[in-house]
Amino acid sequence: MINLVIMSKSLNSIYAVNYDLTEGFLQGVIAIPARRALEKEKIDSLEKLSDYSEKEIMQMHGFGKNTMMKLKNYMKENQVCFKEA
């Protein structure tokens, strides 16, 4: 039993060190291909996302109607919107 506790504590510290905060933007909101497309354009915050129009984002890989709907709902919850085209 003691070995399990020690192993558990050591695993937790490994995960804490290896966790990459940059991968957290929109995680659980939109799919990985769309998140990677945003990352490629260096869009890593809602503030940066609001500098783009909906049309510009829809042209990126991984974005379709469903993903855009999820993204717009998330942005609305956080009082952020796309720039006007």
Secondary structure, DSSP 4 states (H G I P E B T S, - for coil): -HHHHHHHHHHHHHHHHH--GGGGTTBTTB-HHHHHHHHHTT--SHHHHTTS-HHHHHTSTT--HHHHHHHHHHHHHTT--PPP-
